[in-house]
């Protein structure tokens, strides 16, 4: 899970919103919700 979050964070840093959104949406479909905060990204099962 850490690797997927890292890839998404890299996409966000590069302002590649399409990839970042695709990762987030794909995880949501799999029942995992990402929560972005100023302290980093947390994930939980939906």
N, C-alpha and C positions, 0 to 999 in steps of 0.2 A: 504494500500500500504506500509505503514511503516513497518508492520510486515513481509511482504514478503521480503522487502529489508534487514531487520534485520536477517532473516533466511539465506538469501544469504550471507550476510557479515560473519555470524558465520561459514558457510560452507567454505568460502574463508580463514578465520583465521585458520581453521582446515586443510587447503589444500585439501579439498574435492572438487576438481575442477569439477568433474562430476555433483555433485548436483548444484553447483553454475552456471555452464553452462546450466544445464537443466532449472533452474529457469529463467535465462536470456533469453534463447531461447523460453520458453513458454510465457513469457511476450511479446517478440517480435512478436510472432504469434498473440497475442491478441492486437497488435497495440501500445505497450508501449516499449519505448527504455530507457535502463538504461545507464547512463553516469558515469563512475568511475573517480574520481579525487582525488587529495591529500586532498581535503577538505571534502570528503565524496561522497555519491552517489546521483545523481539527476535523476529524471525520467521525461519523457515527452511523450505525445502522438505522434505517428509516423504519 
